[in-house]
Amino acid sequence: MATSVDTKAITVLLVDDERTLREPLVDYLVGQGFVVLEAENAAAARSILREQSADIALVDIMMPGEDGLSLTRHLIEAQKLPTILLTAMGEATDRIVGLEIGADDYVTKPFEPRELVARIRSVMRRSGRNHEDGSEEDAQYLFEGWRLDPLKQRLTDPAGTVIPISTAEFRMLRAFLDHPRAVLDRDRLLDMVQGREAHLFDRAVDNQVSRLRRKIEQDNRNPQFIQTVRGGGYRFAADVSRIQGD
């Protein structure tokens, strides 16, 4: 079911089997100016996305049938959809797994709806899909012949070959390209790519850096671009420019 107030509004896909949580949350989000696509399980969410598009997904981890982590992986890898996990207090391990597969953030039930809205807007800003006038947001990144298109989340190498990257790898690369030659420690990287409280899972940074290096470095053991700074974190060691897309 879709509830709409403005064709320019951010469209949220809400996936939660708890009707008592889902329905009042839909009302609240609509009151805040969002368009909401409502699904009671993963199958319903997949069906909705075959007919409609969303800008961000809110996914409950514990659901009957296909669980939220499986759905989240699909949303990130197949739909390139920013995702916030809705988790219970005792689901710390699932939260870690969710963040490592690329979820943007999480909120723990019961949560304050205003906090959820703030996190939605924060994720939308980080993903570059905030529906605002984005001449700078739309500009593509260039470095050493490589090109990153933030709107399409598309990375091309100097030969023009498209290099597949996950949403998590995209966010990590964009954080580096926004701060070329600056030393970024793990806490700062986590804050930029995964949001508040993600410092609890700082091993996710090293995992994502390793995956990203495999995509853009000729030699992972002697990286040209993403260099490790002893005791400090990482530094993107190349000049970066921005140009408007084609």
C-alpha positions, 0 to 999 in steps of 0.5 A: 500500500502506498500513501502519498502527499507530494510527488517530490517527497522522499519515498520510504519502503517500510517493511515490518510484520508488526502492524501495531508498529507499522501503521502508526509509523506510516501515519507519522512519516506521511505527516512529515512529508514522506511517501510511504510504501508499506509491506508486511514481509519481504515477499510483499516488499519485493512485489512492491519494488517490481511496480514502484521505486523507493528512495530508502528502505526501513527493514525489520530484521526479525520477520517470518519467512525471508528475514530482514538481513536477506532482504537487506542484502537484496535491496543493497546489491540488486536495488542499490537502495539505502537501508536502515535496519529496525532491530530489537535490543538483543540483535547485536550480532544481526546489526553487525552483519547488517552493517557489514553487508552494507546497511546504512544505519539502524535504530533499536526498538522501541525508538523515537519517531523523530530520531528515525526521521533524522536518520532517514534524512542523514542517510539520504544526504550521505547517499546523495539522493536527498531530492534537493537542488544538487548541482554539487551533489550531481558532480562526478568525481575524477581521479587518475583517470577513474570516474565515480558517478554519485547519482548512478553509483557507477565507477569506471576505470581509466579504460572506461570499463564499469567496475561493479561496487556495492552500496557500502563500497560506494559510500566508502569511496565517496568519503575518501574522494570528498577528503583527498589526501586527508588522514581519516581515522576509523571513527570518522570514516564510520560516522561518514559512511554508516552513521551514529553508533557505528563506531561499535563495529569499527572492524567493518571499516577495515573490511570495506577498505579491503574490498574497495582496494580489490576494486581499484588497486593494482596491488593490494599489498602496495596500494596507490590510492587508499594508503594505511596511516600507522596509528591514524587510519587511512588516506586517499593519496590522489588528487580529486576533481569534480565535473558535471555529468554528461 
